[in-house]
Amino acid sequence: MRVQKVHVDSGYEFELLDDEGLAIPIVSNFLGYLRARGCSPNTLCAYAHDLQHFYRFLKGASIRIQEFTPRRTLDFLQYLRAVPSSRKARKHPSLNLLRLQ
């Protein structure tokens, strides 16, 4: 499963592809809705990667999306805590001011 960045005339679009390389229709529809609302490419990319984590969780837990219930959200949050972040940690600007004082 991977996120694919697609160059189009108006910029970039993102798709979540399953293990066979096919777009996941419900995710494509949701990302299309966000694009129609005018969300930035960065927002679309972030949602696509978040949904990638969600679908990986579903696969690892052997549950279908229709079986995901509020009770499963705690399991998903635990899964997210265990997933290493690929983003660099950002320092909050106010912390720098505290260090200077």
N, C-alpha and C positions, 0 to 999 in steps of 0.2 A: 504494500500500500504506500502510495506516495502522492505528494502534492505536485501538480504540474503547472508551470507558469506558461501562459499562452499569449503571444504578442498579437494584438488586433489593432485595427486602425485607430481606435480611441484610446489605446494604451495597453494595459495588460489585464488578462483575466486569469483566474485560478480554478483548477479542477482537482478534485480528490479522486484518484484512480485506485481501483481495487487491485488485488494481487494478480489479476489477469490483464491489467492495464486498461480496464474499462471504467468510464466515469460512473460514479455512484449517483443515480438520478435524483434522489431526494436532496443530496448535497448540492448538486448542480443547480437545482431549482432554487434552493435557499440562497446560494451565492448570486444567482441571477436576480433574485429579489433585492438583495443588498446593493447590487450594482445599479439596478433601476432606481433605487432610493438615493443614489449619488454617493455611496460610500467610497472612500479612497482605496486605491490599490493596496496600500499597507493594511487597511482594515480587512479587505477581502483575503489577503494573504494570511493574516492572523487567524481569521475565522477558519480558513481551510486547514491550517495546521492544528488548531484546537479540535476541529472535527476529526482530523486524522488520529489524534490521541484518543478521542472518544471511540472511534471505530476499532482501533487497536485494543482498547479495553474490552469492548464487546466481544471481539474475536477471542481474546485471551480468557475471558470468563465463559466462553461458549454460550453466549446468549444472543438472541436476535434483538433488534432495536425495539420491536413490539413488546418484548419482555422486560425492557428497562423500566423500572418503577422508581418512585421516590425513595423506596427502601434501599435501592442499589446505589444511590448517589454517594453514600458514605464510602462504599467500596471503590467507586470511581475517584473520589477525592484521595483516598489512600493510594490508588494507582498513580495519580498525578504527582503526589509527593515523592514517589519512587522514581519517576521519570527525570533523568538529568536534563537540565535546561541548556539549550544551545545559545541562549542570549547572554551577553555580557552583563554583569551586574552594574547597575547605574548608581552613582553616588548622588544622594539628594543634595542640592545646592546649599541648603541651610546647614548641613553637616560640615561643609567646608568653612562656613562662617564661624561655627562653634570652635573649630580647630585653630582658627586665627586669633581668637580672643584669649 
